[in-house]
Amino acid sequence: MNSEHNQSAHTEKTPGRPADAPDPATETFVAHRNLLFTVAYEMLGSAADAEDVLQETWLRWAGVDLDVVRDRRAYLVRITTRQALSRLRTLGRRKESYVGTWLPEPLLTTPDVAEDVELAESVSMAMMLVMETLAPSERAVFVLREVFGLDYEEISEAVGRSRDAVRQIAHRARAHVAARRPRGTVSQDETRRALEAFRGAVETGDVQGLLDILAPDVVLLGDGGGIRQAVLRPVVGADKVARLLVAGLGRVSAPALRPAHVNAAPALVVHLEDELDTVMAVRIDDGAPPTPPSWNGWRRSDCSPSSPSPSPGSR
C-alpha cells in the first residue's frame, strides 16, 4: 500500500502546517479506525479481511477532496461498507467450495470490551455465527442499524439502496436474527468458572469430569482453514466430544492451555512451541450444564489481536 505517497500528497495541499504534522485525511482516518474495523469485521467475520478492507478504504479516502465532504465519519463508513460488501460476496463464493465448517475468525480482545454490553454481544462468537446466516445486504444493514445506530438515510447511501428498501431489509434481518440469537446466556464470571472446570478436566484427561460439565447435546465445531487439522463435521453428544477433546488436548502440557478473551468473552487458547495453535470459544446457556459448543480453529496462521471499539459518537 503506497500510503506514504498519498499522505505526502495531502500534506502538500495544506500550506502553513509543519511538515511533520499529520494531514487531515490521516487524522480523520486514525480517529475512526476502530469504528471502521468493527464495521468490517462484523460484516465479514474475518479480522484479516477486515484489515484488507481498511487498507482499501484508506486508498480511496486518501484521494478524496475533504473540502467537499460534509460528514467525514459517514463518508468513511460508506467507503468501508461498500468495500466490505464487495469482499463479502467474494467470501460467499469461497464458502461454497470450502471443505468443512466455515466459522468466523476468532478475535483476541481485551477484557474492557466486554464492559460495552451491546458491542460485546454483537462481536460474540454466538452472534457472529448467527450473522453468517444473513445475506450480504442484510448483514450490512443489520450491523449499521442495530449495532451502530445509523439512521436509514446514512445506511441507504452506504449500501446503495433506497431508504424504503433499507427499512424492509432491516426488518427482515432483525426478525432473522431474533429467531436465532442465543437467549439466557450466563455472566462472564460463570463462564470463567465453567472454563476453569473444563480446563482442569481436559488437562487431567478426566473424561467423566468432562461428561459432568458438558451438556448432553453439546456440539463441537472446528475450522482449521486448510492450515490446521480440525474436525470437518459437527461432533454431537457429550461422550463423543469429551473423548475427542481428551484425545486431542490430553497431550498438551498444562501451561499451553491458557485463559484468554476472545470476541469479548472468556475463552481458552492453546499454545504449542510458543505459537498460538488453537482457540476454544464457548457458549454457556443459563439453566443448562456448562457447554462448550464451539471449538474454533481459525482460517489463518494466527488469531488476530484487536479490540473492536466504536469511536465516540458512533452509537
Secondary structure, DSSP 8 states (H G I E B T S, - for coil): --HHHHHHHHHHHSTTS-TTS--HHHHHHHHTHHHHHHHHHHHHS-HHHHHHHHHHHHHHHTTS-GGG-S-HHHHHHHHHHHHHHHHHHHHHHHHHT--S------EE--GGGGGSHHHHHHHSHHHHHHHTTS-HHHHHHHIIIIIT---HHHHHHHHT--HHHHHHHHHHHHHHHHHHS--SB--HHHHHHHHHHHHHHHHHT-HHHHHHHS-TT-EE----TTTS---SS-EESHHHHHHHHHHHHTTS-GGGEEEEEETTEEEEEEEETTEEEEEE----BTTS----------SSSS-EE------TT--
